[in-house]
Amino acid sequence: MPKDINPIAPLLRGFLLTSWRRICRASESRSKLYLVMSGAADNQ
């Protein structure tokens, strides 16, 4: 691996990891909201 690419790789990896976590968290909260709403609809 060339030395000029070395400093960029960890930054890119960190960016990908944070964006992946953000996407996972967003989909998690969305599914929880969906479960809560469907549960409320079932209770009515």
Residue pairs with C-beta under 8 A, 6 or more apart in sequence:
1 9
